[in-house]
Every structure is written in C-alpha cells, then in structure tokens.
Amino acid sequence: MTSMFERALVEDFARLHPMLQKRFGIGLDSGEACVGRGTMVRIRRGPWWTVPFLQVGRLRNILIPDVGTDVPFRIENYPYLDPFGRETVTFVREYDIRGRRRRFDATMIGVGDRIIDYLGTHQHLAVDLDLGVDDDGALILTSDAQRFYEGPVAFRFPMLFSGRARLRERFDDRDGLFHIDLEVRNSRFGFLFGYQGSFACEWVPATDAPERLKPKRHEART
C-alpha cells in the first residue's frame, strides 16, 4: 500500500528527492518510523502583540511563543492505527530553548487524496493540507481550511484569528541533511511565527507509536 503522502501527491511523489520519498513513505505498511535530530538555526515570531496568540497555542502544544538561535530539536514520525481505524503518522517536535522544553504536537491522516493535520494535544484543530513539489525536488506544504472540534462544538475556524503555514522541506546531498523552512502568516496582521533548521534522520522498526507521542484525545470528525 502507498503512503498517505504518495496518495496525496500522486505522480508528483516521484519528483521528490529520493531521501524525501523515503521520509514521507513511512506508514503502517513500511514498518518504519523516522526520527530526526538537528538544530533550528533560528526560531522567530512576529511583533509583541503576537505573543498572547502564541501563548494560547502553547497551552495545547499548537504553537510556541519562544524565540532563539541554534536550538536543538527532535522530530518523531511514527505510524499507528488510531481508535477509529485510520492510519495516522505523528509529527511531534520537541525543542530545548535555553533549558525550557517546548513541544509541538501534530498527527496526520489521509482521507482519499487529501491529508488532514490534527494539531495539539487533543486534536482540537483539523487543518487541510495542500502538498506540492518544486523544481528542486523539495516538498511544499501549505495549510488551508481549519476546523475546530470540542465535544458537540464544531465550526470552521475564522482565518482572521489564525494563520496559514507554508513549509518547504528539502534534502541537501552536500551535507546529507534535511532542511526545513516554515512561516505562519495571518492575512491581515502578517508574519506570526517561523523557523529554519536542519536535521539528520534515522529509520527504526515500528508498527505503532509510543503512547507519549499520541494525542490525549482522538477526533473522529474531519
């Protein structure tokens, strides 16, 4: 069976750099997880008034308010079957910013040819992702519509109070590292948050994710 990323990209998956094909080919059928360790060259945020917005996101591991340079980080991508029988891949990042541990929680599922990214410890926010490949074989990931779920409450999250993310991930044959560049912007208020970094990956046998990486609550709605 093909990975959720291959199903979403269709023939464009073959245009990815071979190392990105390996990284985004993980799934239950691959029997592997990808664990990356590296350094964020820079983590930055927008003006002072973005801090309360980022602090709210920090409560559920959706955003981090801190800034820094040369920040050690770890990313863990493990496949598992969620309680609703859906193949899921963790995208959990942990940062060590001046001795403070920060964590960003995300879990992705494939729905047909789409990928939905659940953000946070309780999967409160479901985000549609658009995937593409540029001329250098890098993966371009852009967030689109966002929906909020909590108990009986469900609504399309207004983008005026949120941001759209654009992430570019590439592999550099010269240094043998994956490189990432992310920016989150609000259509009215501009830049909110971003980072640039690089990391090395190792692949480990896996058919499930450690409990510490799974959400505290799984959301059935997409």
N, C-alpha and C positions, 0 to 999 in steps of 0.2 A: 504494500500500500504506500502511496506517496504521502509526503508530509503535508501539513496544512499550508505551509508556505509555498510548496510546489503547486498545490491545487489552486492557490490564490494567484500565483504568478503565471501559471500555465507555461507556455513556451518561453517566456522571459526568464524562467528559472534557470535555464541552460546558459543564459547570458551572464549570470553571476560568476564572480571569480570562483574557481573550484573550492577554495577554502570556505567561502561563504555558502556554497552549495552544501558542503559537509556540515557547517554550523547550523544552517537552517533546514537541514534534512532530518533533524532529530525528531523522534516521535516514538510511540509505543512499539512500532514495528522495527525501528532501528536498533532498539535495545541499548541505547546510549544516552547519556546526559553530557552536557557541555558546561564545564566550569572554567570561568575566566578570572584571571587576576592581573591587575595592572594599576595604572596611575591616571587620575584625572589631572591633566595639565592645568586646567582652570575650571572652577565652578563659579558661576556668576548669577546675579539676579538684577532685576530692574530697579527703579528708584525706590526711595524709602517707603512709599505708600504701597508697594507690592508686598512688604513684609507680613502684614496681617493676613493677606490672602494665602501666602506660602505657609504661615504658621497653622492656619486651619487645615491645609493639606497635610501637614506633618502629623497631625493627630491620628490619621489613618494610613500613614505611610504612602501618601499620594505625591507629595512634593516635599522638598527640603528647603528651609529658609537660609541655610548657611552658605557662605562663600569661602573659597580657598584656592590655593595652588598646590600642585604636586600632592594630591590627595590619594592615598591608597584606596583601592576599591576591589570588590569581588562581585561577579555576576554568576548566577546559577540558573541554568536552563535544564529542568528535569521534566520528562513526560510522565503523566499519570492519568488515570481514569477518574473523573470526578463523580460525585454521588448520583449524577443524572446520566451517567454512561457516556460522557463526552470526553474525547481525547483532549487533554489540556497540557500546556507547556508553561512552566514557571519562568518568569523574567524578574527575578529578585536581585536587587542591587544593594550592597551594603558599603557604606563609606566610613572612613575614620578621619574625621575633621578635627584636628587639634585635640585628639583624645576623646572626642564625642562620637558615638556610634549613631549613624543615621541609616535609615533603610527605606527603600522604595519598592513597594510590592505591586506586581502585575502578573496576571495569568491570562494566557491567550487560548482561545478555542477557534476551530474552524466551523463555519456554518455555510455549507455549499462552497462557493468560491470566494466567500468573504472571511475575514478574520476579525474577531471581536476581542478587544483588550479590556479585561476587567481590572480596574485599578483599586488599590487599597486593601486593607486587611479584611474587609467584609464585602468586597466586590460591589460596593455601592454604585460605582460609576462604570457603565459599559460604553466603550468607545469603538466606533467603526474605524478600521484602518485601511488606508489605500497604500498599496505596495507597487513599487516600480524599480527598474534597473537603469542606471545611467550608462554612458558610453565607456566608463572605466570599469564596469562590472561591479559597481557598488550598489548596495540596497538602499533605496529611498523609501522611507516610511512616513506617511503623513496622516495625522489624526483628522477625523471628520465628525459626524454627528455623535453627540453624547447623551446618554440617558441615565437618570438617577433612579435607583431602586432601594426602598427600605420598607419592609413589611408590605402593607397594602398600598403604600405610596409609590407612584411611578409617574415620571414626567420627563419630557425632553429637556435637557439642561440648557438654559439660555446661554449662548456663546458670549453675550455681553459680560457675563460673570465668570467666564472660563477662558481657556486659551487653546490654540491649535499648535500641535507639536509637529516639527519636521526633524527627522533623524536620518543622517547619512552614515552608513557603516561600510567600510571598505577593508580590504586586506592588502598590505604592502609587502611585496616579495623581498624588498631590500632589507627590512628589519624583521620580517617574519611575524608581524603583529597585526591584530585587528585595530582599526582606528574608528572612533565614533565622534560625531559632532551633532549635538541636539540644541534646538532653540524652541522655546514655547512663547508664542506671541498672542496678544489679545487684539482683536480687530480695531478697537478704539484706543486702547491705552498703550499699545506697543509691546516692547520686549518685557517678558516676565521672568524667565529663567533659562539657563542654558549651561552646557558643559562641553568640553573637548577632552578626549583622552585616548589611551591605547591600552591593549591588554593581550596577553597570551592565553590560549585555551588548551585544556586537556579534556579528553573524552574518556568517560568512565562508564562501565556497565550499569544500566539502570532500566527497570521496568515500572518504577514507582518513584514518587518524590518523597523526601523526608517530610515528616509532619510539620517541622519548623518552617518549611517553605510554603505550605498550603494556606489558603485563606482560613480565617476563623469561621467564616460563613460562605457557602456557595450560593450563587444566584441562578435560578433556573431561567429567568427571563433574559432575552437577548435584545 
